Amino acid sequence: LRPCGAAPRRSSTTRRSARRVPCAARRRGEEAYEEAEDEEEDEATAALREKLMQQYDAAQEDPEREPLDGWALRELMQDKWGASYEVRIVRRSDPLGVKRFYCQVMWKYLEQQSFKMSEAQYMEQMDTVAALLEEWGQAEKFTKEIVATKKRPWMDTVGARAVSVVLPVSDEVEEVYGPLF
């Protein structure tokens, strides 16, 4: 096997035109296979999103909706992305310089070997975030936006990205909780 794009070996007696040889990793028909795999992935993602939206809509129709708690928040992360991602509330300046509250789904998750929290600490944080979302009346908005988003928390060698949801809170909440964040 030759490395990708390498020209075939030439014998010293015959001179052949230098032509490119297909990469050993890409054999005939593999491109079609990769495209089909991407389509299946997209269909699977769309099906999962649709299922989550149906569950969310069913929960919305229930007038006696259970309040969001840490376990429900953890389950939402696992259903959406397959891992128990860390969720936290932060207060940051937006591009116009206005301080806003955001609920962020971080790229770190409980099942990760390098995760800094124990399961008890993780659940305590999830319970706290869920309680604040409920108190501020933002639990339904957060749940709906997480279910509907196509973004995913990720980390690579260049950096990391959290999924952020803006929490439009009242002036009372700003006054009480603003200095704490």
Z-matrix of the N, CA and C atoms (Angstrom, degrees):
N
C 1 1.446
C 2 1.519 1 110.11
N 3 1.299 2 115.55 1 141.41
C 4 1.461 3 121.34 2 178.84
C 5 1.526 4 108.77 3 -103.56
N 6 1.309 5 116.09 4 154.06
C 7 1.464 6 118.36 5 174.67
C 8 1.527 7 110.11 6 -63.64
N 9 1.327 8 115.94 7 158.32
C 10 1.466 9 120.85 8 -179.36
C 11 1.519 10 110.96 9 -54.86
N 12 1.334 11 116.36 10 129.70
C 13 1.452 12 121.81 11 174.23
C 14 1.510 13 115.20 12 78.86
N 15 1.340 14 118.34 13 -0.81
C 16 1.467 15 120.57 14 -177.78
C 17 1.518 16 109.51 15 -73.96
N 18 1.307 17 114.91 16 143.18
C 19 1.463 18 120.40 17 177.82
C 20 1.527 19 108.66 18 -77.09
N 21 1.332 20 118.02 19 153.52
C 22 1.457 21 119.88 20 178.54
C 23 1.522 22 110.41 21 -66.02
N 24 1.329 23 115.41 22 154.58
C 25 1.455 24 119.77 23 177.66
C 26 1.521 25 110.11 24 -64.52
N 27 1.308 26 115.88 25 143.75
C 28 1.457 27 120.69 26 177.88
C 29 1.526 28 108.99 27 -108.13
N 30 1.284 29 115.03 28 139.84
C 31 1.456 30 117.01 29 173.27
C 32 1.513 31 107.59 30 -83.58
N 33 1.300 32 116.69 31 156.20
C 34 1.456 33 120.08 32 -176.58
C 35 1.526 34 112.11 33 -71.67
N 36 1.332 35 117.55 34 -21.77
C 37 1.458 36 119.74 35 -176.31
C 38 1.512 37 112.65 36 -88.41
N 39 1.311 38 118.56 37 -33.11
C 40 1.463 39 120.04 38 -179.44
C 41 1.510 40 110.00 39 -111.57
N 42 1.282 41 114.11 40 142.52
C 43 1.461 42 119.13 41 179.25
C 44 1.517 43 108.52 42 -110.16
N 45 1.306 44 115.79 43 117.55
C 46 1.460 45 121.44 44 178.17
C 47 1.516 46 108.59 45 -108.76
N 48 1.310 47 115.04 46 156.64
C 49 1.463 48 117.80 47 175.92
C 50 1.518 49 108.56 48 -70.44
N 51 1.308 50 116.00 49 140.39
C 52 1.471 51 120.31 50 179.03
C 53 1.519 52 108.17 51 -72.47
N 54 1.282 53 116.10 52 116.99
C 55 1.452 54 119.96 53 177.53
C 56 1.515 55 108.90 54 -127.53
N 57 1.289 56 115.33 55 152.32
C 58 1.466 57 120.60 56 -179.92
C 59 1.511 58 110.11 57 -79.91
N 60 1.304 59 115.26 58 142.70
C 61 1.458 60 122.08 59 178.14
C 62 1.515 61 106.93 60 -106.83
N 63 1.324 62 118.15 61 139.97
C 64 1.471 63 118.72 62 178.71
C 65 1.525 64 110.88 63 -58.34
N 66 1.304 65 114.88 64 146.44
C 67 1.462 66 121.52 65 179.02
C 68 1.519 67 109.95 66 -60.45
N 69 1.336 68 117.17 67 140.69
C 70 1.459 69 121.05 68 -179.86
C 71 1.518 70 111.51 69 -62.25
N 72 1.335 71 116.75 70 -28.56
C 73 1.460 72 120.22 71 -178.25
C 74 1.527 73 112.15 72 -77.06
N 75 1.336 74 116.91 73 -21.31
C 76 1.464 75 120.49 74 -178.66
C 77 1.517 76 109.41 75 -112.53
N 78 1.277 77 114.95 76 98.49
C 79 1.450 78 119.60 77 176.61
C 80 1.514 79 108.85 78 -94.65
N 81 1.279 80 115.74 79 167.54
C 82 1.463 81 121.32 80 -178.84
C 83 1.532 82 109.57 81 -55.62
N 84 1.311 83 116.60 82 130.94
C 85 1.452 84 121.60 83 176.77
C 86 1.519 85 114.41 84 91.33
N 87 1.330 86 118.31 85 -12.29
C 88 1.465 87 119.64 86 -178.54
C 89 1.520 88 112.11 87 -69.46
N 90 1.344 89 117.22 88 -33.02
C 91 1.454 90 119.73 89 179.18
C 92 1.522 91 110.58 90 -62.11
N 93 1.327 92 116.02 91 -41.98
C 94 1.464 93 120.00 92 177.81
C 95 1.525 94 110.00 93 -63.87
N 96 1.334 95 116.48 94 -38.67
C 97 1.462 96 120.72 95 178.61
C 98 1.529 97 110.20 96 -63.28
N 99 1.356 98 116.65 97 -44.28
C 100 1.463 99 120.15 98 -179.86
C 101 1.519 100 110.93 99 -63.60
N 102 1.336 101 117.74 100 -40.81
C 103 1.458 102 120.64 101 178.11
C 104 1.517 103 110.93 102 -63.92
N 105 1.324 104 117.37 103 -41.39
C 106 1.465 105 120.82 104 178.32
C 107 1.518 106 110.43 105 -64.14
N 108 1.343 107 116.47 106 -38.71
C 109 1.459 108 120.61 107 178.88
C 110 1.523 109 110.54 108 -63.26
N 111 1.358 110 117.02 109 -41.73
C 112 1.461 111 121.13 110 177.30
C 113 1.522 112 110.95 111 -62.52
N 114 1.336 113 117.42 112 -41.73
C 115 1.458 114 120.55 113 178.74
C 116 1.522 115 110.81 114 -63.07
N 117 1.349 116 116.79 115 -41.37
C 118 1.459 117 120.16 116 178.39
C 119 1.521 118 110.34 117 -63.28
N 120 1.326 119 116.36 118 -40.69
C 121 1.447 120 120.48 119 178.75
C 122 1.522 121 109.95 120 -62.32
N 123 1.316 122 117.07 121 -43.96
C 124 1.451 123 120.78 122 179.50
C 125 1.529 124 110.95 123 -64.45
N 126 1.335 125 117.19 124 -40.82
C 127 1.462 126 120.59 125 178.39
C 128 1.524 127 110.50 126 -65.65
N 129 1.330 128 116.98 127 -40.20
C 130 1.463 129 120.77 128 179.37
C 131 1.527 130 110.26 129 -65.68
N 132 1.324 131 116.31 130 -42.01
C 133 1.463 132 120.19 131 178.44
C 134 1.517 133 110.72 132 -63.91
N 135 1.312 134 116.29 133 -43.11
C 136 1.464 135 120.24 134 179.06
C 137 1.524 136 111.14 135 -63.86
N 138 1.338 137 116.61 136 -39.54
C 139 1.465 138 120.38 137 179.19
C 140 1.532 139 110.44 138 -65.00
N 141 1.336 140 116.71 139 -41.94
C 142 1.460 141 120.36 140 178.79
C 143 1.531 142 110.48 141 -64.56
N 144 1.335 143 116.69 142 -43.07
C 145 1.461 144 120.66 143 178.49
C 146 1.525 145 110.57 144 -60.37
N 147 1.339 146 116.06 145 -43.23
C 148 1.466 147 120.77 146 179.55
C 149 1.535 148 110.65 147 -62.48
N 150 1.337 149 116.30 148 -42.23
C 151 1.470 150 120.61 149 179.26
C 152 1.528 151 110.49 150 -62.49
N 153 1.327 152 116.73 151 -44.62
C 154 1.460 153 120.25 152 179.36
C 155 1.523 154 111.53 153 -64.26
N 156 1.335 155 116.74 154 -39.09
C 157 1.466 156 119.99 155 177.83
C 158 1.525 157 111.25 156 -64.16
N 159 1.333 158 117.62 157 -39.43
C 160 1.462 159 120.73 158 177.91
C 161 1.521 160 110.71 159 -64.27
N 162 1.351 161 116.76 160 -42.29
C 163 1.463 162 120.11 161 177.67
C 164 1.526 163 110.30 162 -62.82
N 165 1.329 164 116.11 163 -41.66
C 166 1.460 165 120.25 164 179.96
C 167 1.520 166 110.63 165 -64.58
N 168 1.344 167 116.87 166 -45.01
C 169 1.464 168 120.85 167 179.58
C 170 1.524 169 111.07 168 -61.77
N 171 1.338 170 117.16 169 -39.64
C 172 1.467 171 121.03 170 178.10
C 173 1.527 172 109.95 171 -63.99
N 174 1.329 173 116.87 172 -38.96
C 175 1.466 174 120.50 173 179.09
C 176 1.526 175 110.86 174 -68.34
N 177 1.339 176 117.39 175 -33.98
C 178 1.458 177 121.12 176 179.40
C 179 1.522 178 111.72 177 -68.31
N 180 1.326 179 116.17 178 -34.09
C 181 1.463 180 119.98 179 -178.78
C 182 1.519 181 111.92 180 -71.98
N 183 1.325 182 116.60 181 -19.96
C 184 1.456 183 121.42 182 179.88
C 185 1.528 184 108.92 183 -77.20
N 186 1.351 185 118.27 184 113.32
C 187 1.466 186 119.46 185 -177.71
C 188 1.520 187 112.82 186 -67.27
N 189 1.322 188 116.67 187 -26.11
C 190 1.461 189 119.83 188 179.38
C 191 1.517 190 109.72 189 -102.33
N 192 1.323 191 114.87 190 56.92
C 193 1.457 192 121.71 191 179.99
C 194 1.517 193 110.25 192 -62.55
N 195 1.318 194 115.76 193 136.25
C 196 1.460 195 119.41 194 177.18
C 197 1.520 196 108.50 195 -73.08
N 198 1.321 197 116.17 196 141.64
C 199 1.467 198 117.56 197 178.50
C 200 1.529 199 110.64 198 -66.21
N 201 1.322 200 115.62 199 151.44
C 202 1.458 201 121.91 200 178.98
C 203 1.522 202 108.57 201 -68.59
N 204 1.330 203 115.84 202 132.33
C 205 1.457 204 119.83 203 174.87
C 206 1.526 205 108.48 204 -129.14
N 207 1.324 206 116.05 205 -179.24
C 208 1.452 207 120.82 206 -176.29
C 209 1.525 208 113.50 207 -60.48
N 210 1.337 209 116.06 208 -40.65
C 211 1.467 210 119.56 209 -179.85
C 212 1.525 211 111.24 210 -66.52
N 213 1.325 212 117.20 211 -40.46
C 214 1.463 213 120.25 212 178.46
C 215 1.527 214 111.02 213 -65.81
N 216 1.330 215 116.72 214 -38.09
C 217 1.460 216 121.52 215 177.77
C 218 1.532 217 110.54 216 -65.43
N 219 1.320 218 116.29 217 -43.42
C 220 1.470 219 121.02 218 177.68
C 221 1.535 220 110.35 219 -62.74
N 222 1.316 221 116.11 220 -43.53
C 223 1.467 222 120.69 221 179.40
C 224 1.532 223 111.11 222 -63.22
N 225 1.331 224 116.78 223 -37.82
C 226 1.457 225 120.88 224 177.19
C 227 1.530 226 110.45 225 -60.94
N 228 1.340 227 117.44 226 -43.72
C 229 1.466 228 121.75 227 178.77
C 230 1.530 229 110.51 228 -63.73
N 231 1.338 230 116.61 229 -42.98
C 232 1.462 231 120.21 230 -179.03
C 233 1.527 232 111.68 231 -67.72
N 234 1.330 233 117.08 232 -39.90
C 235 1.465 234 120.06 233 178.36
C 236 1.523 235 111.48 234 -65.90
N 237 1.322 236 116.54 235 -39.09
C 238 1.460 237 120.73 236 -176.16
C 239 1.528 238 112.31 237 -76.13
N 240 1.342 239 116.82 238 -48.08
C 241 1.460 240 119.78 239 -171.78
C 242 1.525 241 114.72 240 -122.08
N 243 1.322 242 118.33 241 -2.33
C 244 1.457 243 120.32 242 176.55
C 245 1.514 244 114.99 243 80.63
N 246 1.328 245 118.57 244 12.41
C 247 1.465 246 121.72 245 178.66
C 248 1.524 247 109.00 246 -149.06
N 249 1.320 248 116.32 247 158.48
C 250 1.469 249 122.33 248 -179.93
C 251 1.529 250 109.17 249 -89.06
N 252 1.330 251 115.79 250 78.18
C 253 1.466 252 120.69 251 -178.36
C 254 1.519 253 110.87 252 -69.80
N 255 1.325 254 114.93 253 149.07
C 256 1.457 255 121.52 254 176.84
C 257 1.530 256 109.16 255 -72.85
N 258 1.316 257 116.91 256 137.06
C 259 1.469 258 122.31 257 177.50
C 260 1.518 259 106.93 258 -121.80
N 261 1.325 260 115.65 259 133.90
C 262 1.469 261 119.50 260 178.57
C 263 1.523 262 110.31 261 -143.70
N 264 1.332 263 114.36 262 157.76
C 265 1.458 264 120.68 263 176.45
C 266 1.524 265 107.21 264 -105.86
N 267 1.330 266 114.98 265 131.37
C 268 1.464 267 120.99 266 -179.70
C 269 1.522 268 108.91 267 -131.62
N 270 1.309 269 115.45 268 162.25
C 271 1.463 270 121.34 269 175.22
C 272 1.516 271 107.23 270 -122.96
N 273 1.320 272 116.36 271 118.88
C 274 1.462 273 122.84 272 -175.75
C 275 1.527 274 109.67 273 -132.81
N 276 1.307 275 114.80 274 161.60
C 277 1.469 276 120.44 275 173.85
C 278 1.518 277 108.56 276 -84.14
N 279 1.322 278 115.71 277 135.61
C 280 1.468 279 119.65 278 175.61
C 281 1.537 280 107.77 279 -82.72
N 282 1.333 281 118.76 280 178.83
C 283 1.474 282 120.41 281 -178.25
C 284 1.530 283 114.68 282 -58.25
N 285 1.325 284 117.56 283 -21.97
C 286 1.464 285 120.62 284 178.73
C 287 1.528 286 112.84 285 -90.83
N 288 1.323 287 116.87 286 0.15
C 289 1.452 288 121.41 287 178.92
C 290 1.513 289 114.33 288 88.95
N 291 1.329 290 118.59 289 5.06
C 292 1.461 291 122.62 290 179.29
C 293 1.528 292 108.69 291 -85.27
N 294 1.335 293 116.50 292 130.30
C 295 1.469 294 120.49 293 178.45
C 296 1.518 295 109.30 294 -75.07
N 297 1.324 296 116.25 295 129.16
C 298 1.463 297 122.13 296 179.51
C 299 1.517 298 109.94 297 -133.11
N 300 1.340 299 115.04 298 156.08
C 301 1.458 300 120.92 299 173.53
C 302 1.528 301 108.71 300 -90.53
N 303 1.319 302 115.29 301 138.33
C 304 1.457 303 121.95 302 176.62
C 305 1.522 304 108.29 303 -130.00
N 306 1.308 305 115.28 304 146.02
C 307 1.460 306 120.28 305 169.86
C 308 1.524 307 104.79 306 -106.31
N 309 1.337 308 116.51 307 120.75
C 310 1.455 309 120.96 308 -174.98
C 311 1.520 310 111.34 309 -113.88
N 312 1.325 311 114.78 310 134.83
C 313 1.461 312 121.43 311 170.83
C 314 1.520 313 105.12 312 -96.16
N 315 1.314 314 115.85 313 110.55
C 316 1.460 315 121.23 314 -174.51
C 317 1.524 316 110.55 315 -78.82
N 318 1.316 317 116.41 316 167.69
C 319 1.461 318 122.51 317 -178.69
C 320 1.528 319 112.22 318 -82.10
N 321 1.328 320 117.40 319 -9.24
C 322 1.466 321 121.37 320 179.66
C 323 1.525 322 109.01 321 -88.25
N 324 1.323 323 116.36 322 146.12
C 325 1.454 324 119.32 323 -179.36
C 326 1.525 325 111.16 324 -141.03
N 327 1.314 326 115.09 325 156.71
C 328 1.456 327 123.18 326 -172.24
C 329 1.525 328 113.14 327 -58.96
N 330 1.305 329 117.80 328 -38.20
C 331 1.463 330 121.13 329 -176.08
C 332 1.532 331 112.58 330 -74.86
N 333 1.316 332 117.31 331 -8.03
C 334 1.460 333 122.50 332 -179.81
C 335 1.526 334 109.37 333 -71.55
N 336 1.316 335 116.13 334 138.93
C 337 1.453 336 119.55 335 -177.74
C 338 1.530 337 111.83 336 -66.05
N 339 1.324 338 117.60 337 -33.32
C 340 1.460 339 121.74 338 -177.30
C 341 1.535 340 113.14 339 -90.02
N 342 1.339 341 118.26 340 8.26
C 343 1.464 342 121.65 341 -179.65
C 344 1.520 343 108.96 342 -64.75
N 345 1.331 344 116.50 343 131.99
C 346 1.468 345 121.92 344 -171.05
C 347 1.536 346 115.06 345 -79.77
N 348 1.337 347 118.46 346 -20.15
C 349 1.461 348 120.79 347 -176.29
C 350 1.524 349 111.66 348 -97.80
N 351 1.323 350 114.77 349 152.88
C 352 1.464 351 119.34 350 170.28
C 353 1.529 352 107.36 351 -79.83
N 354 1.323 353 116.45 352 170.14
C 355 1.464 354 118.85 353 179.26
C 356 1.524 355 111.01 354 -63.51
N 357 1.334 356 117.32 355 -36.89
C 358 1.471 357 120.72 356 179.21
C 359 1.529 358 110.69 357 -64.69
N 360 1.336 359 117.68 358 -43.01
C 361 1.463 360 121.14 359 178.21
C 362 1.527 361 110.59 360 -65.13
N 363 1.329 362 115.91 361 -41.09
C 364 1.467 363 121.00 362 178.66
C 365 1.530 364 110.08 363 -60.36
N 366 1.331 365 117.21 364 -47.80
C 367 1.464 366 120.63 365 -178.78
C 368 1.531 367 111.18 366 -65.96
N 369 1.319 368 117.72 367 -34.99
C 370 1.464 369 120.95 368 176.56
C 371 1.537 370 109.88 369 -62.87
N 372 1.331 371 116.60 370 -43.79
C 373 1.464 372 119.82 371 178.33
C 374 1.523 373 110.89 372 -64.82
N 375 1.330 374 117.25 373 -42.49
C 376 1.462 375 120.56 374 179.48
C 377 1.529 376 110.75 375 -62.74
N 378 1.339 377 117.23 376 -41.42
C 379 1.465 378 121.21 377 177.32
C 380 1.530 379 110.98 378 -62.22
N 381 1.332 380 116.68 379 -41.64
C 382 1.465 381 121.05 380 179.97
C 383 1.527 382 111.08 381 -64.38
N 384 1.346 383 116.36 382 -46.06
C 385 1.463 384 120.32 383 179.75
C 386 1.527 385 110.09 384 -62.77
N 387 1.334 386 116.82 385 -44.94
C 388 1.469 387 120.83 386 -179.91
C 389 1.531 388 110.72 387 -62.31
N 390 1.336 389 117.31 388 -41.21
C 391 1.463 390 120.79 389 179.18
C 392 1.538 391 111.24 390 -63.52
N 393 1.335 392 116.70 391 -41.81
C 394 1.468 393 119.74 392 178.14
C 395 1.530 394 111.26 393 -66.04
N 396 1.321 395 117.02 394 -41.70
C 397 1.467 396 119.96 395 177.87
C 398 1.528 397 110.62 396 -60.89
N 399 1.317 398 117.38 397 -41.89
C 400 1.464 399 121.47 398 178.02
C 401 1.533 400 110.64 399 -65.75
N 402 1.329 401 116.44 400 -45.93
C 403 1.468 402 120.91 401 -178.47
C 404 1.526 403 111.13 402 -61.20
N 405 1.328 404 117.02 403 -38.71
C 406 1.458 405 121.46 404 -178.46
C 407 1.522 406 112.76 405 -84.43
N 408 1.329 407 117.90 406 -3.58
C 409 1.460 408 121.59 407 -179.61
C 410 1.525 409 113.21 408 73.21
N 411 1.311 410 117.71 409 26.52
C 412 1.460 411 122.06 410 -176.05
C 413 1.528 412 113.29 411 -112.57
N 414 1.328 413 118.46 412 4.60
C 415 1.464 414 121.58 413 -176.36
C 416 1.528 415 111.63 414 -62.96
N 417 1.319 416 117.26 415 -45.57
C 418 1.471 417 120.41 416 -179.28
C 419 1.525 418 110.91 417 -65.72
N 420 1.325 419 116.72 418 -42.15
C 421 1.469 420 120.72 419 179.65
C 422 1.526 421 110.24 420 -61.62
N 423 1.331 422 117.05 421 -46.06
C 424 1.460 423 121.28 422 -179.47
C 425 1.524 424 110.75 423 -62.06
N 426 1.331 425 116.54 424 -47.52
C 427 1.467 426 120.88 425 -179.80
C 428 1.521 427 110.87 426 -59.86
N 429 1.312 428 116.09 427 -45.18
C 430 1.468 429 120.11 428 -179.18
C 431 1.526 430 111.62 429 -62.95
N 432 1.338 431 117.30 430 -42.87
C 433 1.461 432 120.26 431 -179.21
C 434 1.526 433 112.02 432 -68.15
N 435 1.325 434 117.81 433 -36.65
C 436 1.466 435 120.32 434 178.38
C 437 1.527 436 110.04 435 -66.64
N 438 1.319 437 116.68 436 -43.34
C 439 1.469 438 120.09 437 179.31
C 440 1.525 439 110.49 438 -62.48
N 441 1.324 440 117.53 439 -39.43
C 442 1.468 441 121.25 440 -174.17
C 443 1.527 442 113.98 441 -83.39
N 444 1.330 443 118.68 442 -19.52
C 445 1.459 444 119.89 443 -173.24
C 446 1.530 445 112.69 444 -70.37
N 447 1.318 446 114.53 445 149.52
C 448 1.458 447 120.97 446 174.25
C 449 1.523 448 110.32 447 -102.26
N 450 1.328 449 116.46 448 -4.93
C 451 1.469 450 121.17 449 179.52
C 452 1.525 451 109.60 450 -74.27
N 453 1.326 452 114.37 451 162.19
C 454 1.454 453 120.78 452 179.80
C 455 1.528 454 107.91 453 -143.98
N 456 1.335 455 117.49 454 136.50
C 457 1.468 456 117.75 455 175.15
C 458 1.530 457 108.64 456 -67.57
N 459 1.339 458 117.25 457 137.27
C 460 1.451 459 119.43 458 -178.84
C 461 1.513 460 111.11 459 -149.09
N 462 1.335 461 114.38 460 161.76
C 463 1.451 462 121.80 461 176.42
C 464 1.518 463 107.55 462 -143.97
N 465 1.332 464 115.88 463 136.38
C 466 1.455 465 120.01 464 173.95
C 467 1.523 466 108.44 465 -139.80
N 468 1.315 467 117.41 466 -166.16
C 469 1.458 468 120.29 467 -175.90
C 470 1.526 469 112.84 468 -70.83
N 471 1.314 470 117.61 469 -18.93
C 472 1.461 471 121.57 470 -178.90
C 473 1.526 472 111.75 471 -88.16
N 474 1.297 473 118.07 472 -35.71
C 475 1.454 474 121.13 473 -178.36
C 476 1.507 475 111.24 474 174.60
N 477 1.315 476 115.41 475 -163.16
C 478 1.460 477 120.86 476 -177.89
C 479 1.522 478 109.10 477 -140.58
N 480 1.316 479 115.38 478 157.25
C 481 1.461 480 120.49 479 178.71
C 482 1.526 481 109.91 480 -137.74
N 483 1.326 482 115.03 481 131.59
C 484 1.456 483 121.46 482 174.95
C 485 1.526 484 108.30 483 -97.86
N 486 1.312 485 116.38 484 156.80
C 487 1.460 486 121.58 485 172.88
C 488 1.527 487 106.04 486 -91.61
N 489 1.330 488 116.65 487 118.28
C 490 1.468 489 121.78 488 -175.92
C 491 1.519 490 111.06 489 -108.48
N 492 1.332 491 115.41 490 138.31
C 493 1.460 492 122.38 491 175.30
C 494 1.526 493 107.11 492 -123.28
N 495 1.321 494 116.17 493 123.06
C 496 1.467 495 121.24 494 178.79
C 497 1.524 496 108.49 495 -70.20
N 498 1.324 497 116.08 496 134.79
C 499 1.462 498 121.53 497 177.85
C 500 1.535 499 108.36 498 -110.59
N 501 1.334 500 117.50 499 100.72
C 502 1.469 501 119.17 500 178.19
C 503 1.526 502 109.65 501 -75.69
N 504 1.314 503 116.36 502 99.91
C 505 1.467 504 120.65 503 -175.66
C 506 1.521 505 110.22 504 -102.83
N 507 1.325 506 115.64 505 163.13
C 508 1.466 507 121.87 506 -178.50
C 509 1.531 508 110.60 507 -74.24
N 510 1.319 509 115.62 508 167.13
C 511 1.470 510 120.92 509 178.53
C 512 1.527 511 110.88 510 -64.02
N 513 1.346 512 116.94 511 -34.39
C 514 1.467 513 120.76 512 177.68
C 515 1.521 514 110.69 513 -59.98
N 516 1.322 515 116.38 514 -45.64
C 517 1.464 516 121.05 515 179.66
C 518 1.522 517 109.58 516 -63.75
N 519 1.326 518 116.89 517 -40.86
C 520 1.476 519 121.30 518 177.60
C 521 1.522 520 110.49 519 -58.43
N 522 1.349 521 116.36 520 -45.18
C 523 1.457 522 120.28 521 -178.66
C 524 1.522 523 111.69 522 -65.89
N 525 1.328 524 116.74 523 -44.70
C 526 1.461 525 120.64 524 -175.25
C 527 1.526 526 111.63 525 -74.50
N 528 1.331 527 117.31 526 -48.84
C 529 1.467 528 120.79 527 -172.65
C 530 1.519 529 114.01 528 -96.32
N 531 1.326 530 117.81 529 -16.63
C 532 1.461 531 120.79 530 -179.06
C 533 1.509 532 114.12 531 -52.17
N 534 1.334 533 118.66 532 -51.57
C 535 1.471 534 119.99 533 -179.22
C 536 1.537 535 114.17 534 -65.20
N 537 1.312 536 117.60 535 -20.49
C 538 1.472 537 120.81 536 -178.43
C 539 1.530 538 113.00 537 -80.21
N 540 1.322 539 116.71 538 -18.23
C 541 1.464 540 119.31 539 -176.99
C 542 1.492 541 111.12 540 -104.65
